[in-house]
Amino acid sequence: MNPDDPLLKILACPLDKGPLHLLPAGDDHEALYNPRLRRRYPIVDGIPQLLPTSGEQVSEDEHERLLKRLAR
């Protein structure tokens, strides 16, 4: 998935229905992130896994690291 993908504009968090941010593959696997709830949803083989149970709660330190990555 790339940052210009039109699909990103319509994807929403399954819990709060708000927008998600793309975390490009780097140290981690590609994922979508909801900074409001601090939840990360994986992208597997190009398919976002957006079931509420697929999301992973991130720690405070991880949240800060992800926010810095998004600011780039």
TORVEX-987844 format. One record per residue: residue number from 1; residue in three letters; chain; y, x, z of N, C-alpha, C in turn. Coordinates in steps of 0.001 Angstrom, whole numbers, padded with zeros to 6 digits. Layout:
N
<pt><n>NUM</n><res>ala</res><chain>A</chain><n_Y>Y</n_Y><n_X>X</n_X><n_Z>Z</n_Z><ca_Y>Y</ca_Y><ca_X>X</ca_X><ca_Z>Z</ca_Z><c_Y>Y</c_Y><c_X>X</c_X><c_Z>Z</c_Z></pt>
...
***
This chain:
72
<pt><n>1</n><res>met</res><chain>A</chain><n_Y>-001167</n_Y><n_X>000863</n_X><n_Z>000000</n_Z><ca_Y>000000</ca_Y><ca_X>000000</ca_X><ca_Z>000000</ca_Z><c_Y>001225</c_Y><c_X>000906</c_X><c_Z>000000</c_Z></pt>
<pt><n>2</n><res>asn</res><chain>A</chain><n_Y>002252</n_Y><n_X>000533</n_X><n_Z>-000748</n_Z><ca_Y>003458</ca_Y><ca_X>001350</ca_X><ca_Z>-000755</ca_Z><c_Y>004624</c_Y><c_X>000549</c_X><c_Z>-000176</c_Z></pt>
<pt><n>3</n><res>pro</res><chain>A</chain><n_Y>005687</n_Y><n_X>001233</n_X><n_Z>000257</n_Z><ca_Y>006811</ca_Y><ca_X>000558</ca_X><ca_Z>000914</ca_Z><c_Y>007530</c_Y><c_X>-000469</c_X><c_Z>000036</c_Z></pt>
<pt><n>4</n><res>asp</res><chain>A</chain><n_Y>007402</n_Y><n_X>-000356</n_X><n_Z>-001281</n_Z><ca_Y>008075</ca_Y><ca_X>-001289</ca_X><ca_Z>-002188</ca_Z><c_Y>007200</c_Y><c_X>-002478</c_X><c_Z>-002572</c_Z></pt>
<pt><n>5</n><res>asp</res><chain>A</chain><n_Y>006023</n_Y><n_X>-002558</n_X><n_Z>-002023</n_Z><ca_Y>005089</ca_Y><ca_X>-003634</ca_X><ca_Z>-002355</ca_Z><c_Y>005701</c_Y><c_X>-004987</c_X><c_Z>-001954</c_Z></pt>
<pt><n>6</n><res>pro</res><chain>A</chain><n_Y>005817</n_Y><n_X>-005930</n_X><n_Z>-002888</n_Z><ca_Y>006398</ca_Y><ca_X>-007234</ca_X><ca_Z>-002553</ca_Z><c_Y>005605</c_Y><c_X>-008001</c_X><c_Z>-001491</c_Z></pt>
<pt><n>7</n><res>leu</res><chain>A</chain><n_Y>004335</n_Y><n_X>-007676</n_X><n_Z>-001353</n_Z><ca_Y>003506</ca_Y><ca_X>-008321</ca_X><ca_Z>-000343</ca_Z><c_Y>004047</c_Y><c_X>-008073</c_X><c_Z>001067</c_Z></pt>
<pt><n>8</n><res>leu</res><chain>A</chain><n_Y>004666</n_Y><n_X>-006916</n_X><n_Z>001285</n_Z><ca_Y>005202</ca_Y><ca_X>-006601</ca_X><ca_Z>002619</ca_Z><c_Y>006270</c_Y><c_X>-007592</c_X><c_Z>003064</c_Z></pt>
<pt><n>9</n><res>lys</res><chain>A</chain><n_Y>006974</n_Y><n_X>-008196</n_X><n_Z>002109</n_Z><ca_Y>008041</ca_Y><ca_X>-009143</ca_X><ca_Z>002460</ca_Z><c_Y>007497</c_Y><c_X>-010464</c_X><c_Z>002981</c_Z></pt>
<pt><n>10</n><res>ile</res><chain>A</chain><n_Y>006242</n_Y><n_X>-010784</n_X><n_Z>002643</n_Z><ca_Y>005711</ca_Y><ca_X>-012075</ca_X><ca_Z>003079</ca_Z><c_Y>004668</c_Y><c_X>-011950</c_X><c_Z>004191</c_Z></pt>
<pt><n>11</n><res>leu</res><chain>A</chain><n_Y>004177</n_Y><n_X>-010741</n_X><n_Z>004445</n_Z><ca_Y>003215</ca_Y><ca_X>-010557</ca_X><ca_Z>005533</ca_Z><c_Y>003921</c_Y><c_X>-010720</c_X><c_Z>006879</c_Z></pt>
<pt><n>12</n><res>ala</res><chain>A</chain><n_Y>003243</n_Y><n_X>-011344</n_X><n_Z>007811</n_Z><ca_Y>003828</ca_Y><ca_X>-011569</ca_X><ca_Z>009132</ca_Z><c_Y>002773</c_Y><c_X>-011321</c_X><c_Z>010201</c_Z></pt>
<pt><n>13</n><res>cys</res><chain>A</chain><n_Y>003244</n_Y><n_X>-011002</n_X><n_Z>011381</n_Z><ca_Y>002356</ca_Y><ca_X>-010820</ca_X><ca_Z>012521</ca_Z><c_Y>001685</c_Y><c_X>-012155</c_X><c_Z>012826</c_Z></pt>
<pt><n>14</n><res>pro</res><chain>A</chain><n_Y>000379</n_Y><n_X>-012154</n_X><n_Z>013045</n_Z><ca_Y>-000301</ca_Y><ca_X>-013417</ca_X><ca_Z>013328</ca_Z><c_Y>000051</c_Y><c_X>-013999</c_X><c_Z>014706</c_Z></pt>
<pt><n>15</n><res>leu</res><chain>A</chain><n_Y>000651</n_Y><n_X>-013206</n_X><n_Z>015572</n_Z><ca_Y>000980</ca_Y><ca_X>-013686</ca_X><ca_Z>016914</ca_Z><c_Y>002388</c_Y><c_X>-014243</c_X><c_Z>017020</c_Z></pt>
<pt><n>16</n><res>asp</res><chain>A</chain><n_Y>003405</n_Y><n_X>-013483</n_X><n_Z>016557</n_Z><ca_Y>004786</ca_Y><ca_X>-013969</ca_X><ca_Z>016692</ca_Z><c_Y>005420</c_Y><c_X>-014374</c_X><c_Z>015358</c_Z></pt>
<pt><n>17</n><res>lys</res><chain>A</chain><n_Y>004667</n_Y><n_X>-014245</n_X><n_Z>014273</n_Z><ca_Y>005089</ca_Y><ca_X>-014648</ca_X><ca_Z>012923</ca_Z><c_Y>006298</c_Y><c_X>-013861</c_X><c_Z>012413</c_Z></pt>
<pt><n>18</n><res>gly</res><chain>A</chain><n_Y>006621</n_Y><n_X>-012743</n_X><n_Z>013064</n_Z><ca_Y>007737</ca_Y><ca_X>-011902</ca_X><ca_Z>012649</ca_Z><c_Y>007301</c_Y><c_X>-010856</c_X><c_Z>011636</c_Z></pt>
<pt><n>19</n><res>pro</res><chain>A</chain><n_Y>008278</n_Y><n_X>-010139</n_X><n_Z>011063</n_Z><ca_Y>007970</ca_Y><ca_X>-009131</ca_X><ca_Z>010044</ca_Z><c_Y>007200</c_Y><c_X>-007938</c_X><c_Z>010615</c_Z></pt>
<pt><n>20</n><res>leu</res><chain>A</chain><n_Y>006483</n_Y><n_X>-007293</n_X><n_Z>009714</n_Z><ca_Y>005708</ca_Y><ca_X>-006103</ca_X><ca_Z>010059</ca_Z><c_Y>006261</c_Y><c_X>-004916</c_X><c_Z>009290</c_Z></pt>
<pt><n>21</n><res>his</res><chain>A</chain><n_Y>006068</n_Y><n_X>-003716</n_X><n_Z>009828</n_Z><ca_Y>006538</ca_Y><ca_X>-002485</ca_X><ca_Z>009200</ca_Z><c_Y>005339</c_Y><c_X>-001649</c_X><c_Z>008780</c_Z></pt>
<pt><n>22</n><res>leu</res><chain>A</chain><n_Y>005419</n_Y><n_X>-001097</n_X><n_Z>007579</n_Z><ca_Y>004343</ca_Y><ca_X>-000257</ca_X><ca_Z>007066</ca_Z><c_Y>004396</c_Y><c_X>001118</c_X><c_Z>007708</c_Z></pt>
<pt><n>23</n><res>leu</res><chain>A</chain><n_Y>003269</n_Y><n_X>001545</n_X><n_Z>008249</n_Z><ca_Y>003112</ca_Y><ca_X>002912</ca_X><ca_Z>008751</ca_Z><c_Y>002258</c_Y><c_X>003642</c_X><c_Z>007726</c_Z></pt>
<pt><n>24</n><res>pro</res><chain>A</chain><n_Y>002880</n_Y><n_X>004482</n_X><n_Z>006904</n_Z><ca_Y>002100</ca_Y><ca_X>005180</ca_X><ca_Z>005879</ca_Z><c_Y>001042</c_Y><c_X>006083</c_X><c_Z>006498</c_Z></pt>
<pt><n>25</n><res>ala</res><chain>A</chain><n_Y>000009</n_Y><n_X>006318</n_X><n_Z>005734</n_Z><ca_Y>-001045</ca_Y><ca_X>007222</ca_X><ca_Z>006195</ca_Z><c_Y>-000419</c_Y><c_X>008592</c_X><c_Z>006435</c_Z></pt>
<pt><n>26</n><res>gly</res><chain>A</chain><n_Y>-000734</n_Y><n_X>009156</n_X><n_Z>007546</n_Z><ca_Y>-000255</ca_Y><ca_X>010486</ca_X><ca_Z>007928</ca_Z><c_Y>-001296</c_Y><c_X>011047</c_X><c_Z>008864</c_Z></pt>
<pt><n>27</n><res>asp</res><chain>A</chain><n_Y>-000884</n_Y><n_X>011245</n_X><n_Z>010114</n_Z><ca_Y>-001843</ca_Y><ca_X>011661</ca_X><ca_Z>011138</ca_Z><c_Y>-002845</c_Y><c_X>010528</c_X><c_Z>011401</c_Z></pt>
<pt><n>28</n><res>asp</res><chain>A</chain><n_Y>-002343</n_Y><n_X>009303</n_X><n_Z>011271</n_Z><ca_Y>-003165</ca_Y><ca_X>008122</ca_X><ca_Z>011527</ca_Z><c_Y>-003561</c_Y><c_X>007505</c_X><c_Z>010193</c_Z></pt>
<pt><n>29</n><res>his</res><chain>A</chain><n_Y>-004329</n_Y><n_X>006428</n_X><n_Z>010270</n_Z><ca_Y>-004644</ca_Y><ca_X>005662</ca_X><ca_Z>009080</ca_Z><c_Y>-003470</c_Y><c_X>004746</c_X><c_Z>008777</c_Z></pt>
<pt><n>30</n><res>glu</res><chain>A</chain><n_Y>-003392</n_Y><n_X>004302</n_X><n_Z>007535</n_Z><ca_Y>-002340</ca_Y><ca_X>003377</ca_X><ca_Z>007142</ca_Z><c_Y>-002459</c_Y><c_X>002100</c_X><c_Z>007978</c_Z></pt>
<pt><n>31</n><res>ala</res><chain>A</chain><n_Y>-001310</n_Y><n_X>001548</n_X><n_Z>008390</n_Z><ca_Y>-001324</ca_Y><ca_X>000365</ca_X><ca_Z>009247</ca_Z><c_Y>-000005</c_Y><c_X>-000390</c_X><c_Z>009106</c_Z></pt>
<pt><n>32</n><res>leu</res><chain>A</chain><n_Y>000004</n_Y><n_X>-001614</n_X><n_Z>009621</n_Z><ca_Y>001215</ca_Y><ca_X>-002413</ca_X><ca_Z>009752</ca_Z><c_Y>001533</c_Y><c_X>-002486</c_X><c_Z>011236</c_Z></pt>
<pt><n>33</n><res>tyr</res><chain>A</chain><n_Y>002836</n_Y><n_X>-002429</n_X><n_Z>011573</n_Z><ca_Y>003223</ca_Y><ca_X>-002351</ca_X><ca_Z>012979</ca_Z><c_Y>004249</c_Y><c_X>-003419</c_X><c_Z>013325</c_Z></pt>
<pt><n>34</n><res>asn</res><chain>A</chain><n_Y>004040</n_Y><n_X>-004049</n_X><n_Z>014484</n_Z><ca_Y>004987</ca_Y><ca_X>-005003</ca_X><ca_Z>015041</ca_Z><c_Y>005595</c_Y><c_X>-004364</c_X><c_Z>016289</c_Z></pt>
<pt><n>35</n><res>pro</res><chain>A</chain><n_Y>006827</n_Y><n_X>-003842</n_X><n_Z>016174</n_Z><ca_Y>007432</ca_Y><ca_X>-003168</ca_X><ca_Z>017332</ca_Z><c_Y>007814</c_Y><c_X>-004132</c_X><c_Z>018455</c_Z></pt>
<pt><n>36</n><res>arg</res><chain>A</chain><n_Y>007976</n_Y><n_X>-005410</n_X><n_Z>018150</n_Z><ca_Y>008353</ca_Y><ca_X>-006369</ca_X><ca_Z>019186</ca_Z><c_Y>007219</c_Y><c_X>-006565</c_X><c_Z>020186</c_Z></pt>
<pt><n>37</n><res>leu</res><chain>A</chain><n_Y>005991</n_Y><n_X>-006636</n_X><n_Z>019687</n_Z><ca_Y>004824</ca_Y><ca_X>-006827</ca_X><ca_Z>020557</ca_Z><c_Y>004049</c_Y><c_X>-005534</c_X><c_Z>020787</c_Z></pt>
<pt><n>38</n><res>arg</res><chain>A</chain><n_Y>004492</n_Y><n_X>-004469</n_X><n_Z>020120</n_Z><ca_Y>003815</ca_Y><ca_X>-003164</ca_X><ca_Z>020207</ca_Z><c_Y>002351</c_Y><c_X>-003271</c_X><c_Z>019789</c_Z></pt>
<pt><n>39</n><res>arg</res><chain>A</chain><n_Y>002149</n_Y><n_X>-003906</n_X><n_Z>018623</n_Z><ca_Y>000791</ca_Y><ca_X>-004074</ca_X><ca_Z>018095</ca_Z><c_Y>000697</c_Y><c_X>-003475</c_X><c_Z>016706</c_Z></pt>
<pt><n>40</n><res>arg</res><chain>A</chain><n_Y>-000410</n_Y><n_X>-002773</n_X><n_Z>016480</n_Z><ca_Y>-000673</ca_Y><ca_X>-002117</ca_X><ca_Z>015201</ca_Z><c_Y>-001889</c_Y><c_X>-002787</c_X><c_Z>014567</c_Z></pt>
<pt><n>41</n><res>tyr</res><chain>A</chain><n_Y>-001736</n_Y><n_X>-003128</n_X><n_Z>013277</n_Z><ca_Y>-002813</ca_Y><ca_X>-003769</ca_X><ca_Z>012521</ca_Z><c_Y>-003271</c_Y><c_X>-002811</c_X><c_Z>011421</c_Z></pt>
<pt><n>42</n><res>pro</res><chain>A</chain><n_Y>-004560</n_Y><n_X>-002514</n_X><n_Z>011356</n_Z><ca_Y>-005040</ca_Y><ca_X>-001547</ca_X><ca_Z>010364</ca_Z><c_Y>-005032</c_Y><c_X>-002118</c_X><c_Z>008947</c_Z></pt>
<pt><n>43</n><res>ile</res><chain>A</chain><n_Y>-004957</n_Y><n_X>-001204</n_X><n_Z>007985</n_Z><ca_Y>-005135</ca_Y><ca_X>-001533</ca_X><ca_Z>006573</ca_Z><c_Y>-006416</c_Y><c_X>-000820</c_X><c_Z>006155</c_Z></pt>
<pt><n>44</n><res>val</res><chain>A</chain><n_Y>-007423</n_Y><n_X>-001591</n_X><n_Z>005779</n_Z><ca_Y>-008736</ca_Y><ca_X>-001038</ca_X><ca_Z>005423</ca_Z><c_Y>-008968</c_Y><c_X>-001264</c_X><c_Z>003932</c_Z></pt>
<pt><n>45</n><res>asp</res><chain>A</chain><n_Y>-009156</n_Y><n_X>-000177</n_X><n_Z>003212</n_Z><ca_Y>-009364</ca_Y><ca_X>-000245</ca_X><ca_Z>001759</ca_Z><c_Y>-008258</c_Y><c_X>-001044</c_X><c_Z>001074</c_Z></pt>
<pt><n>46</n><res>gly</res><chain>A</chain><n_Y>-007032</n_Y><n_X>-000864</n_X><n_Z>001547</n_Z><ca_Y>-005881</ca_Y><ca_X>-001532</ca_X><ca_Z>000937</ca_Z><c_Y>-005672</c_Y><c_X>-002964</c_X><c_Z>001379</c_Z></pt>
<pt><n>47</n><res>ile</res><chain>A</chain><n_Y>-006487</n_Y><n_X>-003473</n_X><n_Z>002299</n_Z><ca_Y>-006389</ca_Y><ca_X>-004858</ca_X><ca_Z>002753</ca_Z><c_Y>-005926</c_Y><c_X>-004899</c_X><c_Z>004206</c_Z></pt>
<pt><n>48</n><res>pro</res><chain>A</chain><n_Y>-004742</n_Y><n_X>-005502</n_X><n_Z>004461</n_Z><ca_Y>-004272</ca_Y><ca_X>-005617</ca_X><ca_Z>005848</ca_Z><c_Y>-005198</c_Y><c_X>-006514</c_X><c_Z>006662</c_Z></pt>
<pt><n>49</n><res>gln</res><chain>A</chain><n_Y>-005550</n_Y><n_X>-006052</n_X><n_Z>007835</n_Z><ca_Y>-006415</ca_Y><ca_X>-006795</ca_X><ca_Z>008756</ca_Z><c_Y>-005507</c_Y><c_X>-007508</c_X><c_Z>009759</c_Z></pt>
<pt><n>50</n><res>leu</res><chain>A</chain><n_Y>-005161</n_Y><n_X>-008762</n_X><n_Z>009460</n_Z><ca_Y>-004149</ca_Y><ca_X>-009457</ca_X><ca_Z>010251</ca_Z><c_Y>-004690</c_Y><c_X>-010576</c_X><c_Z>011139</c_Z></pt>
<pt><n>51</n><res>leu</res><chain>A</chain><n_Y>-005915</n_Y><n_X>-010452</n_X><n_Z>011566</n_Z><ca_Y>-006414</ca_Y><ca_X>-011370</ca_X><ca_Z>012587</ca_Z><c_Y>-005865</c_Y><c_X>-010916</c_X><c_Z>013939</c_Z></pt>
<pt><n>52</n><res>pro</res><chain>A</chain><n_Y>-005547</n_Y><n_X>-011853</n_X><n_Z>014825</n_Z><ca_Y>-005039</ca_Y><ca_X>-011437</ca_X><ca_Z>016140</ca_Z><c_Y>-005955</c_Y><c_X>-010432</c_X><c_Z>016839</c_Z></pt>
<pt><n>53</n><res>thr</res><chain>A</chain><n_Y>-007251</n_Y><n_X>-010563</n_X><n_Z>016661</n_Z><ca_Y>-008184</ca_Y><ca_X>-009646</ca_X><ca_Z>017315</ca_Z><c_Y>-008243</c_Y><c_X>-008286</c_X><c_Z>016647</c_Z></pt>
<pt><n>54</n><res>ser</res><chain>A</chain><n_Y>-007698</n_Y><n_X>-008165</n_X><n_Z>015433</n_Z><ca_Y>-007686</ca_Y><ca_X>-006880</ca_X><ca_Z>014730</ca_Z><c_Y>-006562</c_Y><c_X>-005975</c_X><c_Z>015219</c_Z></pt>
<pt><n>55</n><res>gly</res><chain>A</chain><n_Y>-005550</n_Y><n_X>-006574</n_X><n_Z>015824</n_Z><ca_Y>-004416</ca_Y><ca_X>-005799</ca_X><ca_Z>016301</ca_Z><c_Y>-004772</c_Y><c_X>-004965</c_X><c_Z>017505</c_Z></pt>
<pt><n>56</n><res>glu</res><chain>A</chain><n_Y>-004098</n_Y><n_X>-003825</n_X><n_Z>017591</n_Z><ca_Y>-004327</ca_Y><ca_X>-002897</ca_X><ca_Z>018698</ca_Z><c_Y>-003016</c_Y><c_X>-002716</c_X><c_Z>019459</c_Z></pt>
<pt><n>57</n><res>gln</res><chain>A</chain><n_Y>-003052</n_Y><n_X>-002918</n_X><n_Z>020759</n_Z><ca_Y>-001882</ca_Y><ca_X>-002686</ca_X><ca_Z>021600</ca_Z><c_Y>-001661</c_Y><c_X>-001181</c_X><c_Z>021715</c_Z></pt>
<pt><n>58</n><res>val</res><chain>A</chain><n_Y>-000415</n_Y><n_X>-000728</n_X><n_Z>021546</n_Z><ca_Y>-000147</ca_Y><ca_X>000709</ca_X><ca_Z>021653</ca_Z><c_Y>000578</c_Y><c_X>001007</c_X><c_Z>022965</c_Z></pt>
<pt><n>59</n><res>ser</res><chain>A</chain><n_Y>000410</n_Y><n_X>002225</n_X><n_Z>023440</n_Z><ca_Y>001044</ca_Y><ca_X>002654</ca_X><ca_Z>024692</ca_Z><c_Y>002544</c_Y><c_X>002868</c_X><c_Z>024476</c_Z></pt>
<pt><n>60</n><res>glu</res><chain>A</chain><n_Y>003262</n_Y><n_X>003022</n_X><n_Z>025568</n_Z><ca_Y>004705</ca_Y><ca_X>003271</ca_X><ca_Z>025511</ca_Z><c_Y>005008</c_Y><c_X>004545</c_X><c_Z>024719</c_Z></pt>
<pt><n>61</n><res>asp</res><chain>A</chain><n_Y>004251</n_Y><n_X>005608</n_X><n_Z>024976</n_Z><ca_Y>004465</ca_Y><ca_X>006873</ca_X><ca_Z>024257</ca_Z><c_Y>004195</c_Y><c_X>006715</c_X><c_Z>022769</c_Z></pt>
<pt><n>62</n><res>glu</res><chain>A</chain><n_Y>003112</n_Y><n_X>006028</n_X><n_Z>022437</n_Z><ca_Y>002768</ca_Y><ca_X>005792</ca_X><ca_Z>021029</ca_Z><c_Y>003832</c_Y><c_X>004928</c_X><c_Z>020363</c_Z></pt>
<pt><n>63</n><res>his</res><chain>A</chain><n_Y>004348</n_Y><n_X>003927</n_X><n_Z>021065</n_Z><ca_Y>005407</ca_Y><ca_X>003060</ca_X><ca_Z>020548</ca_Z><c_Y>006637</c_Y><c_X>003897</c_X><c_Z>020183</c_Z></pt>
<pt><n>64</n><res>glu</res><chain>A</chain><n_Y>007042</n_Y><n_X>004785</n_X><n_Z>021070</n_Z><ca_Y>008207</ca_Y><ca_X>005640</ca_X><ca_Z>020807</ca_Z><c_Y>007956</c_Y><c_X>006532</c_X><c_Z>019594</c_Z></pt>
<pt><n>65</n><res>arg</res><chain>A</chain><n_Y>006755</n_Y><n_X>007079</n_X><n_Z>019483</n_Z><ca_Y>006408</ca_Y><ca_X>007931</ca_X><ca_Z>018344</ca_Z><c_Y>006459</c_Y><c_X>007127</c_X><c_Z>017037</c_Z></pt>
<pt><n>66</n><res>leu</res><chain>A</chain><n_Y>005949</n_Y><n_X>005914</n_X><n_Z>017062</n_Z><ca_Y>005951</ca_Y><ca_X>005075</ca_X><ca_Z>015869</ca_Z><c_Y>007370</c_Y><c_X>004675</c_X><c_Z>015464</c_Z></pt>
<pt><n>67</n><res>leu</res><chain>A</chain><n_Y>008219</n_Y><n_X>004384</n_X><n_Z>016439</n_Z><ca_Y>009609</ca_Y><ca_X>004048</ca_X><ca_Z>016121</ca_Z><c_Y>010313</c_Y><c_X>005217</c_X><c_Z>015432</c_Z></pt>
<pt><n>68</n><res>lys</res><chain>A</chain><n_Y>010031</n_Y><n_X>006433</n_X><n_Z>015880</n_Z><ca_Y>010618</ca_Y><ca_X>007607</ca_X><ca_Z>015247</ca_Z><c_Y>010116</c_Y><c_X>007751</c_X><c_Z>013803</c_Z></pt>
<pt><n>69</n><res>arg</res><chain>A</chain><n_Y>008838</n_Y><n_X>007471</n_X><n_Z>013588</n_Z><ca_Y>008275</ca_Y><ca_X>007522</ca_X><ca_Z>012236</ca_Z><c_Y>008919</c_Y><c_X>006488</c_X><c_Z>011333</c_Z></pt>
<pt><n>70</n><res>leu</res><chain>A</chain><n_Y>009180</n_Y><n_X>005292</n_X><n_Z>011869</n_Z><ca_Y>009791</ca_Y><ca_X>004237</ca_X><ca_Z>011064</ca_Z><c_Y>011241</c_Y><c_X>004551</c_X><c_Z>010729</c_Z></pt>
<pt><n>71</n><res>ala</res><chain>A</chain><n_Y>011914</n_Y><n_X>005302</n_X><n_Z>011596</n_Z><ca_Y>013333</ca_Y><ca_X>005622</ca_X><ca_Z>011383</ca_Z><c_Y>013544</c_Y><c_X>006642</c_X><c_Z>010258</c_Z></pt>
<pt><n>72</n><res>arg</res><chain>A</chain><n_Y>012481</n_Y><n_X>007346</n_X><n_Z>009857</n_Z><ca_Y>012625</ca_Y><ca_X>008356</ca_X><ca_Z>008794</ca_Z><c_Y>012891</c_Y><c_X>007747</c_X><c_Z>007460</c_Z></pt>
***
